[in-house]
Amino acid sequence: MRLFETKDPTFRSRWEGMLQNRRRGLEEVEEVVRDILRRVREEGDRALVELTQCFDGVELQPEDLEVPRGRWSEALQALDGGILEALKGAAREIEAFCRRELPRDWMDMGHGVVRGEVFKPVERAGVYVPGGKAFYPSSVLMGVIPAKVAGVREVTVVTPPGDGRVSSVVLAAAEVAGADRLFQVGGAQAIAALAYGTERVPKVDVIVGPGNRYVTAAKKALYGEVGIDMLAGPSELLILSDGSTSPRAAALDLLSQAEHDEDAWVGLLTPDGDYAQRVREELEGLLRTAPRGEIASKSIEAHGFVVLTRDLEEGIALVDEFAPEHLELHLRDPWGWFGRVGNAGGVFLGEETPVTLGDYGTGPNHILPTGGAARFSSAVGVWTFLKRIQFLHTSGEALARASRVAIPLAEVEGLFGHADAVRRRLEDGEEGRG
């Protein structure tokens, strides 16, 4: 892991260079993605079949693209009892959390004015679930359940077919979560199918879910044609520690995120140099026997770092600059420092709260902003699938009162038709009364 010390005169330039490198990566695939999007828009299901053969090595016919509901039920019935109970337990916690998120319509009235907001779900949503090298039933739950709680009428899941067919545990998760349709197609072509619609894949209003660079580049290119949750990149974890907690716990959590893939980012910020060294030693030992140690080692070598800060105040400031997907507070008083955090996708308080618990169904969503996007965006939730519609009603008396603001502002902007839309109503009202 790279070592930074904030007292080093070169720290600021090295730190900022690292942050810039973290946000790169889509440019080199954008041309390929544009061609994929064009083909799906023009050729529909035929393009999906050919691109699945090309990228996944799986030969399908157009009628094979959708996985029938009967196979979902079969997968659910054949699932190991412990896994099934885990899926159902996670679904219950996620649904309960989502119901707490539901916003309420509101309205206020007074002096001839009625105003407020109502919240309406989108009609159709798409959930992208990564696949191929591994299977992610948890991502099915995290994408589908918030949409259903929001009131989305039809939720479509898309996922790569893997070794010729969709994993049975993913199909079971779709059944548990309450998805409506599932297609075995992945990559940029799946995003294009959801955005444009094909002969079989329905066009949706919002697409959520993490994916590789091709998926992310497709979401970026199609934003406006369809709504998206975020441009999600590689997984990230920062740990802020005062040195009072277990070095082994910190090392375990750094490893757990580094094992996602070679592009994951993990970092430790602490003012305690001895603690930082103990964490590094623990991590080295864990990597030697970890099942995904080769992947984690590459991730840590490329994107792992330790920052020795002057104090926790400086550490919190650097956390906000990094704006991590996941932040763990390994502190004596995590709740006391939590209020100081401004930018993070999800925060995990105390050494006994690993990110793993957030990944697997304690309630909060694990589809989180990465690459610094936590500065301006949030986790997927019920609101991802809702539109906010504002409304206004004014009486004649309120119109006259509001005209004292509306007319001069419209005229100073040169929008005289706007001003007349108010003024002439008032004049017509005076004539009617006369």
C-alpha positions as CSV (number, residue, x, y, z in Angstrom):
1,M,0.0,0.0,0.0
2,R,1.3,3.4,-0.9
3,L,2.1,5.6,2.1
4,F,1.3,9.3,2.3
5,E,2.1,11.7,5.1
6,T,0.2,14.9,5.1
7,K,3.3,16.7,6.6
8,D,5.3,15.8,3.5
9,P,5.6,18.9,1.2
10,T,4.7,16.7,-1.8
11,F,1.5,15.3,-0.2
12,R,-1.0,17.7,-1.8
13,S,0.2,17.1,-5.4
14,R,0.4,13.3,-4.9
15,W,-3.0,13.2,-3.3
16,E,-4.7,15.3,-5.9
17,G,-3.1,13.2,-8.7
18,M,-4.4,10.0,-7.2
19,L,-8.0,11.5,-7.0
20,Q,-7.8,12.5,-10.7
21,N,-6.6,9.0,-11.7
22,R,-9.5,7.5,-9.8
23,R,-12.0,9.3,-12.1
24,R,-10.5,8.1,-15.4
25,G,-11.3,5.0,-17.4
26,L,-14.5,5.4,-19.6
27,E,-12.9,7.2,-22.5
28,E,-11.1,4.2,-24.0
29,V,-14.4,2.2,-24.2
30,E,-16.8,4.9,-25.4
31,E,-16.3,4.3,-29.1
32,V,-17.0,0.6,-28.8
33,V,-20.0,1.4,-26.6
34,R,-21.4,3.9,-29.2
35,D,-21.3,1.2,-31.8
36,I,-23.1,-1.3,-29.5
37,L,-25.8,1.2,-28.7
38,R,-26.3,1.9,-32.4
39,R,-26.6,-1.7,-33.3
40,V,-29.2,-2.4,-30.5
41,R,-31.2,0.7,-31.5
42,E,-31.3,-0.4,-35.2
43,E,-31.3,-4.2,-35.0
44,G,-33.1,-5.0,-31.7
45,D,-33.1,-8.6,-30.5
46,R,-30.8,-9.7,-33.3
47,A,-28.1,-7.5,-32.1
48,L,-28.6,-8.7,-28.5
49,V,-28.2,-12.3,-29.7
50,E,-25.0,-11.6,-31.7
51,L,-23.4,-9.4,-29.0
52,T,-24.1,-12.0,-26.4
53,Q,-22.3,-14.6,-28.6
54,C,-19.4,-12.2,-29.1
55,F,-18.9,-11.0,-25.6
56,D,-20.2,-13.8,-23.4
57,G,-19.6,-16.8,-25.7
58,V,-23.2,-17.9,-25.2
59,E,-25.3,-18.8,-28.2
60,L,-29.0,-17.8,-27.9
61,Q,-32.0,-17.5,-30.1
62,P,-34.2,-14.4,-29.7
63,E,-36.8,-16.4,-27.9
64,D,-34.2,-17.5,-25.3
65,L,-33.5,-13.9,-24.2
66,E,-36.3,-13.9,-21.6
67,V,-36.1,-16.4,-18.8
68,P,-39.6,-17.7,-18.2
69,R,-41.2,-17.3,-14.7
70,G,-41.5,-21.1,-14.4
71,R,-37.7,-21.3,-14.1
72,W,-37.7,-18.7,-11.4
73,S,-40.1,-20.9,-9.3
74,E,-38.1,-24.0,-10.0
75,A,-34.9,-22.3,-8.9
76,L,-36.6,-21.1,-5.7
77,Q,-37.9,-24.5,-4.8
78,A,-34.5,-26.1,-5.4
79,L,-32.5,-23.6,-3.4
80,D,-30.7,-24.6,-0.3
81,G,-32.9,-23.9,2.7
82,G,-30.2,-21.7,4.4
83,I,-29.7,-19.6,1.3
84,L,-33.4,-19.2,0.8
85,E,-33.9,-18.0,4.4
86,A,-31.0,-15.6,4.0
87,L,-32.6,-14.2,0.8
88,K,-36.0,-13.8,2.5
89,G,-34.5,-12.3,5.6
90,A,-32.5,-9.8,3.6
91,A,-35.6,-8.9,1.5
92,R,-37.6,-8.2,4.7
93,E,-34.9,-5.8,6.1
94,I,-34.5,-4.0,2.8
95,E,-38.3,-3.6,2.4
96,A,-38.7,-2.3,5.9
97,F,-35.9,0.3,5.3
98,C,-37.4,1.3,2.0
99,R,-40.8,1.9,3.6
100,R,-39.2,4.3,6.0
101,E,-37.7,6.2,3.0
102,L,-41.1,6.8,1.3
103,P,-41.7,10.5,1.1
104,R,-45.1,12.0,1.9
105,D,-47.2,14.2,-0.4
106,W,-47.7,17.6,1.2
107,M,-49.8,20.7,0.7
108,D,-50.2,24.0,2.5
109,M,-53.0,26.6,2.1
110,G,-53.3,30.2,3.2
111,H,-54.3,33.6,1.8
112,G,-55.7,32.2,-1.4
113,V,-52.7,30.0,-2.3
114,V,-52.7,26.2,-2.4
115,R,-49.3,24.7,-3.1
116,G,-47.4,21.5,-2.5
117,E,-45.8,18.4,-4.0
118,V,-47.0,14.9,-4.9
119,F,-44.7,11.9,-5.6
120,K,-45.4,9.5,-8.5
121,P,-43.4,6.4,-9.4
122,V,-42.0,5.8,-12.9
123,E,-44.0,3.3,-14.9
124,R,-41.1,0.9,-15.7
125,A,-37.7,0.4,-14.2
126,G,-34.7,-1.7,-15.3
127,V,-32.2,-3.3,-12.8
128,Y,-28.8,-4.3,-14.1
129,V,-27.2,-7.2,-12.1
130,P,-23.6,-8.0,-12.9
131,G,-22.6,-11.5,-13.7
132,G,-20.3,-13.6,-15.7
133,K,-17.4,-14.2,-13.3
134,A,-19.6,-14.2,-10.2
135,F,-23.3,-14.0,-9.3
136,Y,-24.9,-11.3,-7.2
137,P,-28.4,-12.1,-5.9
138,S,-28.0,-9.3,-3.3
139,S,-27.9,-6.8,-6.2
140,V,-31.2,-8.2,-7.4
141,L,-32.8,-7.4,-4.0
142,M,-31.1,-4.0,-3.8
143,G,-32.4,-2.9,-7.2
144,V,-35.9,-4.5,-7.3
145,I,-37.2,-4.0,-3.8
146,P,-36.9,-0.1,-3.7
147,A,-38.6,0.1,-7.1
148,K,-41.5,-2.1,-5.9
149,V,-41.9,-0.2,-2.6
150,A,-41.9,3.0,-4.7
151,G,-44.9,1.7,-6.7
152,V,-43.2,0.9,-10.0
153,R,-45.6,-1.1,-12.1
154,E,-43.1,-3.3,-14.0
155,V,-39.5,-4.0,-13.0
156,T,-37.2,-5.8,-15.5
157,V,-33.9,-7.4,-14.5
158,V,-31.1,-7.9,-17.0
159,T,-28.0,-10.0,-16.2
160,P,-25.3,-11.8,-18.3
161,P,-26.0,-15.5,-18.9
162,G,-22.7,-16.7,-17.4
163,D,-21.9,-20.3,-18.4
164,G,-24.9,-20.5,-20.7
165,R,-27.7,-19.7,-18.3
166,V,-28.5,-17.4,-15.5
167,S,-27.5,-18.6,-12.0
168,S,-30.4,-20.3,-10.1
169,V,-29.7,-18.2,-7.0
170,V,-30.2,-15.0,-9.1
171,L,-33.5,-16.4,-10.5
172,A,-34.6,-17.2,-6.9
173,A,-33.7,-13.7,-5.8
174,A,-35.8,-12.2,-8.6
175,E,-38.7,-14.2,-7.4
176,V,-38.2,-13.2,-3.7
177,A,-37.7,-9.5,-4.6
178,G,-40.9,-9.4,-6.8
179,A,-39.3,-8.6,-10.2
180,D,-41.7,-8.9,-13.2
181,R,-39.4,-10.0,-16.0
182,L,-35.8,-11.2,-16.4
183,F,-33.6,-11.3,-19.5
184,Q,-30.2,-13.0,-19.9
185,V,-28.3,-10.3,-21.5
186,G,-25.5,-8.2,-20.1
187,G,-23.0,-5.4,-20.9
188,A,-23.7,-2.2,-22.8
189,Q,-26.1,-4.1,-25.0
190,A,-28.4,-4.8,-22.0
191,I,-28.4,-1.1,-21.1
192,A,-29.2,-0.2,-24.7
193,A,-32.1,-2.7,-24.8
194,L,-33.6,-1.2,-21.6
195,A,-33.2,2.4,-22.9
196,Y,-34.5,1.9,-26.4
197,G,-36.7,-1.2,-26.1
198,T,-36.5,-4.1,-28.5
199,E,-39.0,-6.6,-29.9
200,R,-38.9,-8.5,-26.5
201,V,-37.2,-6.2,-24.0
202,P,-39.4,-3.4,-22.7
203,K,-38.3,0.2,-22.8
204,V,-37.9,1.5,-19.2
205,D,-37.9,4.9,-17.6
206,V,-35.0,4.4,-15.1
207,I,-32.1,2.1,-15.0
208,V,-30.2,1.2,-11.8
209,G,-27.4,-1.2,-10.9
210,P,-23.6,-1.4,-11.0
211,G,-21.6,-2.8,-13.8
212,N,-18.2,-2.7,-15.6
213,R,-16.8,0.2,-17.7
214,Y,-18.9,-0.8,-20.7
215,V,-22.1,-0.7,-18.7
216,T,-21.2,2.6,-17.1
217,A,-20.2,4.2,-20.4
218,A,-23.6,3.1,-21.8
219,K,-25.5,4.6,-18.9
220,K,-23.6,7.8,-19.4
221,A,-24.3,7.9,-23.1
222,L,-28.0,7.1,-22.7
223,Y,-28.8,9.5,-19.9
224,G,-31.6,11.7,-21.2
225,E,-33.0,8.9,-23.2
226,V,-33.6,7.2,-19.9
227,G,-33.0,8.1,-16.2
228,I,-30.1,6.5,-14.4
229,D,-29.1,6.1,-10.8
230,M,-25.4,7.0,-11.1
231,L,-22.2,6.3,-13.0
232,A,-20.9,3.6,-10.7
233,G,-17.2,2.6,-10.9
234,P,-15.0,0.2,-8.9
235,S,-15.7,-0.4,-5.3
236,E,-14.1,1.9,-2.6
237,L,-13.5,1.8,1.1
238,L,-11.9,4.3,3.4
239,I,-11.3,3.6,7.0
240,L,-10.7,6.5,9.4
241,S,-9.1,5.3,12.6
242,D,-7.8,6.9,15.8
243,G,-5.6,3.8,16.5
244,S,-7.8,2.6,19.4
245,T,-9.4,-0.3,17.5
246,S,-8.4,-3.7,16.3
247,P,-5.8,-3.6,13.4
248,R,-7.0,-7.0,12.4
249,A,-10.6,-5.8,12.0
250,A,-9.4,-3.0,9.7
251,A,-7.3,-5.4,7.7
252,L,-10.2,-7.8,7.2
253,D,-12.4,-5.0,5.9
254,L,-9.7,-3.6,3.5
255,L,-9.3,-7.2,2.1
256,S,-13.1,-7.6,1.8
257,Q,-13.4,-4.7,-0.5
258,A,-10.1,-5.3,-2.4
259,E,-11.3,-8.8,-3.3
260,H,-14.1,-7.3,-5.5
261,D,-11.7,-6.8,-8.5
262,E,-8.3,-5.5,-9.4
263,D,-9.7,-1.9,-9.8
264,A,-11.1,-1.6,-6.3
265,W,-9.8,1.3,-4.1
266,V,-9.0,0.8,-0.4
267,G,-7.4,3.3,2.0
268,L,-6.7,3.9,5.7
269,L,-6.4,7.3,7.2
270,T,-5.0,7.6,10.7
271,P,-2.8,9.9,12.8
272,D,-1.2,6.8,14.5
273,G,1.8,5.5,12.6
274,D,2.2,2.4,14.8
275,Y,-1.4,1.4,14.2
276,A,-1.0,1.9,10.5
277,Q,2.0,-0.5,10.4
278,R,0.1,-3.1,12.4
279,V,-2.8,-2.9,9.9
280,R,-0.4,-3.4,7.0
281,E,1.2,-6.4,8.6
282,E,-2.2,-8.0,9.3
283,L,-3.2,-7.4,5.7
284,E,-0.1,-9.0,4.3
285,G,-0.8,-12.1,6.4
286,L,-4.4,-12.3,5.4
287,L,-3.5,-12.0,1.7
288,R,-1.3,-15.1,1.8
289,T,-4.3,-17.4,2.5
290,A,-7.3,-15.4,1.1
291,P,-9.4,-17.3,-1.5
292,R,-9.3,-14.3,-3.7
293,G,-5.9,-13.1,-2.5
294,E,-4.5,-12.7,-6.0
295,I,-7.3,-10.3,-7.0
296,A,-7.0,-8.4,-3.7
297,S,-3.2,-8.2,-3.9
298,K,-3.4,-6.6,-7.4
299,S,-6.1,-4.2,-6.2
300,I,-4.0,-3.2,-3.1
301,E,-0.8,-2.8,-5.1
302,A,-2.5,-0.6,-7.7
303,H,-5.0,1.4,-5.6
304,G,-4.3,0.8,-1.9
305,F,-3.0,3.5,0.3
306,V,-2.3,4.7,3.9
307,V,-2.4,8.4,4.8
308,L,-0.8,9.4,8.1
309,T,-2.6,12.6,9.1
310,R,-1.7,15.2,11.8
311,D,-5.0,14.5,13.6
312,L,-8.5,13.3,13.0
313,E,-9.7,16.7,11.9
314,E,-7.4,16.5,8.9
315,G,-8.5,12.9,8.3
316,I,-12.2,14.0,8.2
317,A,-11.3,16.8,5.7
318,L,-9.5,14.2,3.4
319,V,-12.5,11.8,3.7
320,D,-14.7,14.6,2.3
321,E,-12.3,15.3,-0.5
322,F,-12.2,11.6,-1.5
323,A,-16.0,11.2,-1.0
324,P,-15.8,7.4,-0.7
325,E,-18.4,4.9,-1.6
326,H,-18.0,3.2,1.8
327,L,-16.6,4.9,5.0
328,E,-15.8,3.0,8.2
329,L,-15.3,5.0,11.4
330,H,-12.9,2.9,13.6
331,L,-13.0,5.4,16.4
332,R,-13.5,5.6,20.2
333,D,-16.5,7.8,19.6
334,P,-17.8,7.1,16.0
335,W,-21.1,8.7,16.7
336,G,-19.4,11.9,17.8
337,W,-17.5,12.2,14.5
338,F,-20.3,10.9,12.3
339,G,-21.9,14.4,12.1
340,R,-18.7,15.8,10.7
341,V,-18.8,13.6,7.6
342,G,-20.2,15.5,4.6
343,N,-19.4,13.2,1.6
344,A,-19.8,9.4,1.7
345,G,-22.1,6.9,0.0
346,G,-22.6,4.9,3.2
347,V,-21.1,5.2,6.7
348,F,-20.4,2.3,9.0
349,L,-19.9,3.2,12.6
350,G,-17.5,1.3,14.9
351,E,-15.2,-1.6,14.3
352,E,-18.0,-4.1,14.8
353,T,-19.9,-2.8,11.8
354,P,-18.1,-4.0,8.6
355,V,-19.3,-3.0,5.1
356,T,-20.3,-6.6,4.6
357,L,-23.4,-6.0,6.7
358,G,-24.5,-3.2,4.4
359,D,-23.9,-5.4,1.4
360,Y,-26.2,-8.2,2.6
361,G,-29.5,-7.0,3.7
362,T,-29.5,-5.1,7.0
363,G,-31.6,-2.4,5.2
364,P,-29.4,0.2,3.6
365,N,-28.7,-0.1,-0.1
366,H,-25.3,-1.3,-1.5
367,I,-25.7,0.5,-4.8
368,L,-23.7,3.5,-3.9
369,P,-21.9,6.4,-5.6
370,T,-18.2,5.9,-6.4
371,G,-15.4,8.0,-7.9
372,G,-16.2,11.0,-5.8
373,A,-19.8,11.2,-6.8
374,A,-20.9,11.0,-3.2
375,R,-20.2,14.8,-3.2
376,F,-23.5,15.2,-5.1
377,S,-25.4,11.9,-5.2
378,S,-26.7,9.2,-2.9
379,A,-27.4,5.5,-2.6
380,V,-30.2,3.9,-4.7
381,G,-33.4,4.1,-2.7
382,V,-37.2,4.6,-3.1
383,W,-36.6,8.2,-4.3
384,T,-34.6,6.9,-7.3
385,F,-37.9,5.6,-8.8
386,L,-40.0,8.6,-7.9
387,K,-40.9,11.8,-9.7
388,R,-41.8,14.9,-7.7
389,I,-44.6,16.9,-9.1
390,Q,-45.2,20.4,-7.7
391,F,-48.6,22.1,-7.9
392,L,-50.1,25.5,-7.3
393,H,-53.5,27.1,-7.1
394,T,-54.2,30.8,-6.6
395,S,-57.4,32.7,-6.0
396,G,-58.1,36.1,-7.6
397,E,-57.0,37.9,-4.5
398,A,-53.7,35.9,-4.4
399,L,-53.1,36.6,-8.1
400,A,-53.3,40.3,-7.4
401,R,-50.9,40.0,-4.5
402,A,-48.4,37.9,-6.4
403,S,-48.5,40.3,-9.4
404,R,-46.5,42.8,-7.4
405,V,-43.6,40.3,-7.6
406,A,-44.3,38.5,-10.9
407,I,-44.9,41.5,-13.2
408,P,-41.7,43.5,-12.4
409,L,-39.5,40.4,-12.5
410,A,-40.9,39.2,-15.8
411,E,-40.4,42.7,-17.3
412,V,-36.8,43.0,-16.1
413,E,-36.1,39.7,-17.8
414,G,-37.7,41.0,-21.0
415,L,-40.5,38.5,-20.9
416,F,-43.4,40.9,-21.5
417,G,-45.8,38.1,-22.4
418,H,-45.3,36.6,-19.0
419,A,-46.1,39.9,-17.4
420,D,-49.2,40.4,-19.6
421,A,-50.5,36.9,-18.6
422,V,-50.8,38.3,-15.1
423,R,-51.7,41.9,-15.8
424,R,-54.5,41.3,-18.2
425,R,-56.1,38.8,-16.0
426,L,-56.2,41.5,-13.3
427,E,-57.6,44.0,-15.8
428,D,-60.2,41.6,-17.1
429,G,-61.2,40.9,-13.6
430,E,-61.7,44.6,-12.9
431,E,-63.8,45.0,-16.1
432,G,-65.9,42.0,-15.1
433,R,-66.6,43.5,-11.7
434,G,-67.3,46.9,-13.3
